C-alpha cells in the first residue's frame, strides 16, 4: 500500500476587540457567544478523537477577551459585580429590564442575532416568543405596532427571551449537560436561580477554554499557532504598495503609507508571542498572518523572529507562480499547491490552502446530510492521493478556515459533520492528518522565486483596501498614527500613558474594521463595526490628549448588501 497523503486542518479562531476603549463596555457579545458555542465544541470534538490531529490558530486579542469574560463572569456570580457586557447583566438580573419601548426593542433585536433556521426555528418555545409579538425573521421587530406591544409585556417575557437566546447559543456539547436539558424542557418562566445556574455553566465553559486547548497541545494532539496581536493586515502596515500585486489599478488611500508601519507590524508580532506564551506556556512555531495576508516584507519579518511556517490562500499561490515564471500547465495541475513553498532568500516555509476543499466546509456542506458531506470530502482527498500515487506521502493538503463562523449554518452546530469527519480522517489508511510544523520537515518543498502580496480572500487585499470607504478608514488611521507619533516623540506622556495609547493604537489597527466597510455587507453589521471603529480612534485621541478631527463624526460606510453567511466569511470558489 502506498504511503498516505498528508492532510492538515487549520482552524483559525479570531474575534476583534469589542470593548469601548481598553476597559469600557463590550459593544458586541461575539467573544463569549462563540466561546460557549464554537470554541467549546471544537475542543470537545478533538477530545473525543485522540488520534485526530489539527492546527488551532488563536488571535492573541481573542485570548485576552476570553480570559476577561471568564473573570468578569466569576466576579458577577461570586460577588454580584456587574460585567461590562449588557446582555450578561440583563440575563443575570443585575440590570433590570427597561420600561421604555425603544430599549425593549433593542433586547428583542439583539436576541435575534443568529441564523434563525438553525438557532431559533428548532426550538418552538424560543420561536413562539418572537412570533407572539409578530416578529418575522425577514423584518425583525421594528414596526410601530410591535413597539407598542413591547410596552405591555411583562419583564418575564424578556427574561425568558434572553434565556432562550443563550440556550440556543450553547454548543452541542454543552446542550447535552443535565442543566441545559432541564432548562430547554422547562421552556419558560425561568427564575433567577435558573438563569444564574445557566451563567455558572457559561462561566465554567469560558474559564476552561484556554486550559483545554493547552492540554490538547501538551499531549501532542494539536499544534497551537498565532496571528499578530491585534489582527492587523501586516503587509498593508508595511507598505500600501503591497495592494498592487493583485490590484494594480485600484485606488489607494491619500496617505502615501501608514506611518511607521513596519515597526508596528513587528510590535504586533512580538506582543502576540508574549500573549501566546502567557496563556500556553510555549512559543508558537508558526503564524497565520491575519487573513493569510502575506508579502515578501512580511516574510522577512517572520524570518527575523524565527518562525518555521506561515500560510495563505490559493490565489496568492497562483499569483506567486505567475511572478516566479511557473508554466501555466503546472499551475493548472496544482501539483505544487500541495507542498510548502520556500521563497528564494527566505527561511520561513509558506503553505497554501486548498480553496475548494476549505470552501466546501465553509459554505456548502451545511446543507448536506453529514455522512454525504464527509463522504464527498474524503473522496476529494482520495482523488488527490491517487493523483500523487506512490509520491503522496511527500505532499500535504492544507484545509484552512474560520473555526467559529461556519457552524451556525449547520444542523446542531456542525456536530454530526465534525464527528463523522474526525472519525473518518483519524482512521483512514490512505490519509495522515498532521500539523504544519510536522510537514515543514517531512513534505517535499516547492521552490518559488517570488511571493506575491495578497490574502486568502481572492488572493488580494480588496476586502481591506482599494475602495472609497476602506481607503477613508486608512486615511483616518494614518492621521491618528501621525498624531500619536508626534505626541509620543514630544515626551508629553508618562510611561503608563504611552503604554495605554500604544495598546489602543493596536486595537485601531485591527483588520476587522476594514473588512466590514463596503456596500456589499449588511447595513446592521456595517453600522456596528464602523461606529465602533470611529469610537476606538476617538479614544486614541483622548489618550494622547489631542482633539479628534471632525472627520470622525462622519460615518465611513453604510452597507446595504445581503452578503453570504451574513458577511462573516468570504467564498473563493
HUJO-V666812 format. One record per backbone hydrogen bond with DSSP energy under -1.0 kcal/mol. NH is the residue of the N-H (numbers start at 1). CO is the residue of the C=O. E is the energy in kcal/mol with one decimal. If there is no record, write none. Layout:
NH_CO_E ; NH_CO_E
This chain:
5_430_-2.4 ; 6_395_-1.6 ; 7_432_-2.5 ; 8_397_-2.3 ; 10_399_-3.0 ; 11_55_-2.8 ; 12_401_-2.2 ; 13_57_-3.8 ; 20_25_-1.9 ; 24_20_-1.1 ; 26_84_-3.5 ; 27_18_-2.7 ; 33_29_-2.1 ; 34_30_-2.3 ; 35_31_-1.5 ; 36_32_-2.3 ; 37_33_-1.1 ; 38_34_-1.2 ; 39_34_-2.6 ; 40_35_-1.1 ; 41_37_-1.4 ; 42_38_-3.0 ; 43_39_-1.3 ; 44_40_-2.2 ; 45_41_-2.5 ; 46_42_-1.4 ; 47_43_-2.5 ; 48_44_-1.9 ; 52_49_-2.2 ; 55_9_-2.9 ; 56_223_-2.7 ; 57_11_-2.9 ; 58_225_-2.2 ; 59_13_-1.9 ; 61_229_-1.5 ; 62_59_-1.5 ; 63_59_-1.6 ; 64_60_-2.1 ; 65_61_-1.3 ; 66_62_-2.7 ; 67_63_-2.2 ; 68_64_-2.2 ; 69_65_-2.7 ; 70_66_-2.0 ; 71_67_-2.1 ; 72_68_-2.7 ; 73_69_-2.8 ; 74_70_-1.8 ; 75_71_-2.3 ; 76_72_-2.2 ; 77_73_-2.5 ; 78_74_-2.7 ; 79_75_-2.0 ; 80_76_-1.6 ; 81_75_-1.6 ; 89_85_-1.9 ; 90_86_-2.2 ; 91_87_-2.3 ; 92_88_-2.3 ; 94_89_-1.2 ; 95_89_-1.8 ; 104_100_-1.8 ; 105_101_-2.7 ; 106_102_-1.6 ; 107_103_-1.4 ; 108_104_-2.0 ; 109_105_-2.7 ; 110_106_-2.8 ; 111_107_-2.1 ; 112_109_-1.4 ; 113_110_-1.5 ; 114_112_-2.2 ; 116_114_-1.1 ; 118_115_-1.4 ; 119_115_-2.1 ; 120_116_-2.4 ; 121_116_-2.5 ; 123_120_-2.0 ; 127_123_-2.7 ; 128_124_-2.6 ; 129_125_-1.2 ; 130_126_-1.1 ; 131_127_-2.4 ; 132_128_-2.3 ; 133_130_-1.1 ; 134_131_-2.2 ; 135_130_-2.2 ; 140_136_-3.1 ; 147_143_-2.2 ; 148_144_-2.1 ; 149_145_-2.3 ; 150_146_-2.1 ; 151_147_-1.1 ; 152_149_-1.4 ; 153_150_-1.0 ; 159_155_-2.1 ; 160_156_-2.7 ; 161_157_-2.3 ; 162_158_-2.7 ; 163_159_-2.2 ; 164_160_-2.7 ; 165_161_-2.3 ; 166_162_-1.9 ; 167_163_-2.3 ; 168_164_-2.8 ; 169_165_-1.3 ; 171_36_-2.6 ; 175_171_-2.2 ; 177_174_-1.5 ; 181_177_-2.4 ; 182_178_-2.6 ; 183_179_-2.6 ; 184_180_-2.4 ; 185_181_-2.0 ; 186_182_-2.4 ; 187_183_-1.8 ; 188_186_-1.3 ; 195_191_-2.4 ; 196_192_-2.4 ; 197_193_-2.1 ; 198_194_-2.0 ; 199_195_-2.2 ; 200_196_-2.2 ; 201_197_-2.1 ; 202_198_-2.2 ; 203_199_-2.6 ; 204_200_-2.6 ; 205_201_-2.0 ; 206_202_-2.7 ; 207_203_-2.8 ; 208_204_-1.3 ; 212_208_-2.1 ; 213_209_-2.0 ; 214_210_-2.4 ; 215_211_-2.4 ; 216_212_-2.1 ; 217_213_-2.0 ; 218_214_-2.5 ; 219_215_-1.6 ; 220_217_-1.7 ; 221_216_-2.1 ; 222_216_-1.0 ; 223_54_-2.2 ; 225_56_-2.0 ; 226_286_-1.3 ; 227_58_-1.3 ; 229_268_-2.3 ; 231_228_-1.7 ; 234_232_-1.2 ; 237_233_-1.9 ; 238_234_-2.5 ; 239_235_-2.2 ; 242_239_-2.0 ; 243_240_-2.0 ; 244_241_-1.9 ; 247_243_-1.8 ; 250_247_-1.2 ; 261_258_-1.8 ; 264_260_-1.8 ; 265_261_-2.5 ; 266_262_-2.0 ; 267_263_-2.1 ; 268_264_-2.4 ; 269_265_-2.0 ; 270_266_-3.0 ; 271_267_-3.2 ; 272_268_-2.0 ; 273_269_-2.1 ; 274_270_-2.0 ; 275_271_-2.3 ; 276_272_-2.6 ; 277_273_-2.8 ; 278_274_-1.9 ; 279_275_-1.9 ; 280_276_-2.8 ; 281_277_-2.0 ; 287_309_-1.9 ; 288_226_-2.1 ; 289_287_-1.1 ; 292_289_-2.5 ; 293_290_-1.7 ; 294_454_-2.7 ; 299_295_-2.4 ; 300_296_-2.0 ; 301_297_-1.3 ; 302_298_-1.9 ; 303_299_-2.3 ; 304_300_-2.1 ; 305_301_-1.2 ; 306_303_-1.3 ; 307_302_-2.0 ; 308_285_-2.9 ; 309_285_-1.0 ; 310_349_-2.1 ; 312_351_-2.1 ; 317_313_-1.6 ; 318_314_-2.5 ; 319_315_-2.3 ; 320_316_-2.5 ; 321_317_-2.4 ; 322_318_-2.2 ; 323_319_-2.2 ; 324_320_-1.7 ; 325_322_-1.2 ; 326_321_-2.8 ; 331_327_-1.7 ; 332_328_-2.4 ; 333_329_-1.6 ; 338_335_-1.1 ; 339_336_-1.1 ; 341_350_-3.2 ; 342_446_-3.0 ; 344_448_-2.4 ; 346_343_-2.5 ; 349_308_-2.3 ; 350_341_-2.2 ; 351_310_-2.5 ; 353_312_-2.5 ; 354_398_-3.0 ; 355_353_-1.0 ; 358_354_-2.4 ; 359_355_-2.7 ; 360_356_-1.6 ; 361_357_-1.4 ; 362_358_-2.1 ; 363_359_-2.7 ; 364_360_-1.4 ; 365_360_-2.8 ; 367_364_-1.7 ; 368_365_-1.8 ; 373_369_-2.6 ; 374_370_-2.7 ; 375_371_-2.2 ; 376_372_-2.4 ; 377_373_-2.5 ; 378_374_-2.9 ; 379_375_-2.0 ; 380_376_-1.9 ; 381_377_-1.9 ; 382_378_-2.8 ; 383_379_-2.2 ; 384_380_-1.9 ; 385_381_-2.6 ; 386_382_-2.5 ; 387_383_-2.1 ; 388_384_-1.9 ; 389_385_-1.8 ; 391_388_-2.0 ; 392_389_-1.9 ; 394_391_-1.8 ; 395_392_-1.9 ; 396_338_-2.5 ; 397_6_-2.4 ; 399_8_-3.1 ; 401_10_-1.9 ; 403_12_-2.7 ; 409_406_-2.0 ; 410_407_-1.6 ; 413_410_-1.1 ; 414_411_-1.5 ; 415_412_-1.9 ; 418_414_-2.8 ; 419_415_-2.4 ; 420_416_-2.0 ; 421_417_-2.7 ; 422_418_-2.7 ; 423_419_-1.8 ; 424_420_-2.4 ; 425_421_-2.9 ; 426_422_-2.1 ; 431_428_-1.1 ; 432_5_-3.2 ; 434_7_-2.4 ; 439_435_-1.5 ; 440_436_-1.6 ; 443_439_-2.1 ; 444_394_-2.7 ; 446_340_-2.4 ; 448_342_-2.2 ; 454_294_-1.9 ; 456_291_-2.3 ; 460_457_-1.7 ; 464_461_-2.0 ; 465_461_-1.6 ; 471_467_-2.9 ; 472_468_-2.0 ; 473_469_-1.8 ; 474_470_-1.8 ; 475_471_-2.5 ; 476_472_-2.3 ; 477_473_-2.0 ; 478_474_-3.0 ; 479_475_-2.2 ; 480_476_-2.2 ; 481_477_-2.7 ; 482_478_-2.1 ; 483_479_-2.0 ; 484_480_-2.7 ; 485_481_-2.8 ; 486_482_-2.2 ; 487_483_-2.3 ; 488_484_-2.9 ; 489_485_-2.7 ; 490_486_-1.2 ; 492_487_-1.2 ; 498_494_-2.8 ; 499_495_-2.1 ; 500_496_-2.1 ; 501_497_-2.5 ; 502_498_-2.5 ; 503_499_-2.1 ; 504_500_-2.4 ; 505_501_-2.4 ; 506_502_-1.8 ; 507_503_-1.5 ; 508_504_-1.9 ; 509_505_-1.4 ; 510_507_-1.4 ; 511_231_-2.8 ; 515_511_-1.8 ; 516_512_-1.6 ; 521_518_-1.6 ; 526_522_-2.4 ; 527_523_-2.6 ; 528_524_-2.2 ; 529_525_-2.4 ; 530_526_-2.8 ; 531_527_-2.0 ; 532_528_-1.7 ; 533_529_-2.5 ; 534_530_-2.3 ; 535_531_-2.3 ; 536_532_-2.4 ; 537_533_-2.4 ; 538_534_-2.4 ; 539_535_-2.3 ; 540_536_-1.7 ; 541_537_-1.9 ; 542_538_-1.9 ; 543_539_-2.2 ; 544_540_-1.6 ; 546_541_-2.3 ; 552_549_-1.6 ; 553_550_-2.1 ; 554_551_-1.6 ; 560_519_-1.6 ; 561_521_-2.0 ; 566_563_-1.1 ; 567_564_-2.1 ; 568_565_-1.9
